[in-house]
């Protein structure tokens, strides 16, 4: 069974589910669980989350859907009763994710998606259970700055020297403009003001919009790439595709791949090293407060490394 939802607008799934009678909404949700109809359950999750939170970024919905899909696949494989799982089931799922090499942060993202699924199932009155309330990933013992390692300047330069223009744009959007993966792939030419030396991030994390200043090198690369119609994507594809492209390129050039998000850490570290205040760094990167930006100071301060090398 696949629920036939109208797809005209961001609120369409919410309207379709909300328009159902409580009895019909419950029937469809229970039937989807029984038939392992993941597509319908993910639509229910999205409908409920958009209904209760209003504007939700596409990246947030993608992560929630991934978490719910991962849990549903595990439940099907382990014959878990989805509507009434035991505490041992949810704990073992998390342990299996950790055993597969998932970091605590990644496990936390998947957990959020699973919790969102059960919030939707409770809305549909398919269950009253809250199975993930006490489920937690193992504590991450790494210090905050150790989790936000930037690419070394020499590695970034090596990548830039070998990169074609589109890859240079991707590298500088992350490593200088400090954009997140979803912000890079969602950027349109209409949001880029080359004459003004800035771009506008629309629907960033938390649905926020911010204006980001561009470096002269990024402006030059964008001009070389070729300005197109306002609705055309500058990089396009998906965040996963962008990560895969960077991973492949790093391997070809011989630079250790630290992740696409590490380019954002590179941008923050460079700004702190250049003497900018943490508030400036937070505003440039779109942080809600300066505490996150504070970790970049640990990477920008090379005094201890220099002292040890010269001792």
C-alpha positions, -999 to +999 in steps of 0.1 A: +000+000+000+013+034-009-007+065+002-017+086-028-007+121-015-009+153-035+025+167-040+017+204-048+035+224-021+055+218+011+023+214+032+005+190+009+014+158+029+003+175+061-030+186+046-036+151+032-031+134+065-048+161+086-079+159+063-084+122+072-107+113+100-089+101+132-101+066+125-089+066+089-056+081+098-051+054+124-061+027+100-037+038+073-008+041+098-014+007+113-018-008+078+015+007+067+033-008+097+017-042+091+027-042+054+061-027+061+052+003+038+081+025+046+072+051+020+038+058+037+053+059+072+079+084+060+052+106+045+033+104+078+065+114+097+070+144+073+034+154+075+034+155+113+067+172+116+059+200+092+024+204+108+039+208+143+070+227+135+060+249+105+089+256+082+114+227+083+146+227+061+148+199+035+181+187+051+163+182+085+136+162+068+161+142+049+179+133+082+147+124+100+136+102+071+170+085+071+167+078+108+132+064+106+141+043+075+172+029+092+151+019+123+123+004+102+149-017+082+164-030+115+130-037+129+120-057+098+153-076+099+151-084+136+113-091+136+107-062+161+071-052+168+073-017+154+042-004+173+053-018+206+091-024+206+109-034+238+135-013+254+161-040+246+152-036+209+159+001+208+191-002+228+204-031+206+196-010+175+218+018+188+246-006+198+245-021+163+249+013+148+279+020+170+294-014+162+290-005+125+313+025+131+287+053+135+299+082+156+278+093+186+267+124+166+256+102+136+237+079+160+221+109+176+208+121+142+193+087+134+177+085+169+161+119+162+145+105+131+132+074+149+118+096+177+101+117+151+085+086+135+069+076+169+057+111+174+039+108+141+025+074+150+012+087+183-005+116+164-021+090+142-031+071+174-014+040+160+005+036+193+010+052+226+045+040+230+076+063+234+103+037+229+133+059+224+128+082+254+156+066+274+178+054+245+210+072+242+242+068+221+274+062+239+290+094+252+315+110+229+347+114+248+364+136+222+368+172+230+346+196+209+376+209+189+388+174+182+354+167+165+357+198+143+391+192+126+397+215+097+417+207+066+453+219+069+460+249+048+486+230+027+460+203+019+434+229+009+459+245-014+469+212-029+432+205-037+427+239-052+458+236-074+445+204-089+408+212-090+387+221-121+366+253-117+334+236-104+354+217-077+372+250-068+338+266-063+327+238-041+359+239-020+357+277-015+319+277-008+328+254+021+363+264+030+359+302+027+322+311+027+316+284+053+285+269+038+270+236+050+266+208+025+229+214+020+236+251+016+262+244-010+240+221-031+209+243-027+226+275-037+211+291-068+226+318-091+198+341-080+211+341-045+246+351-057+255+388-060+289+389-076+290+427-080+282+431-043+305+403-033+280+383-013+255+355-014+223+348+004+217+315+022+180+308+020+164+282+043+197+275+062+198+255+094+167+262+114+150+278+084+172+309+088+184+332+060+218+349+062+240+370+039+275+357+034+304+378+021+325+363-007+362+363-012+378+377-043+390+342-052+355+327-049+340+356-070+366+349-097+358+312-097+321+318-099+326+341-129+348+315-146+321+289-139+296+311-157+266+329-143+233+312-153+196+318-148+185+328-113+167+295-106+197+273-118+217+256-090+254+266-088+265+232-077+233+212-074+228+175-069+225+163-032+247+167-001+255+130-004+267+135-040+288+165-030+305+145-002+311+116-026+327+139-052+350+155-026+359+121-012+368+109-047+388+140-055+407+139-022+417+103-030+428+112-065+449+142-053+463+123-023+448+144+005+432+127+035+394+131+033+380+147+065+345+152+052+327+180+034+318+196+067+354+199+076+357+227+050+333+247+072+357+242+101+385+254+079+366+286+072+360+292+109+396+284+118+410+308+092+387+337+104+398+332+140+435+330+129+430+362+110+420+380+142+383+382+138+361+382+169+341+350+177+309+370+171+320+378+136+329+341+130+295+330+144+276+354+121+296+344+090+289+307+096+254+311+108+259+298+143+231+307+168+257+316+194+294+321+198+300+289+218+302+267+187+326+292+171+348+291+202+361+257+193+378+271+162+401+291+184+417+259+196+427+251+160+437+286+152+462+289+181+494+273+169+516+286+197+518+253+216+526+234+184+553+259+174+568+258+209+570+220+208+585+220+173+612+245+183+621+228+217 
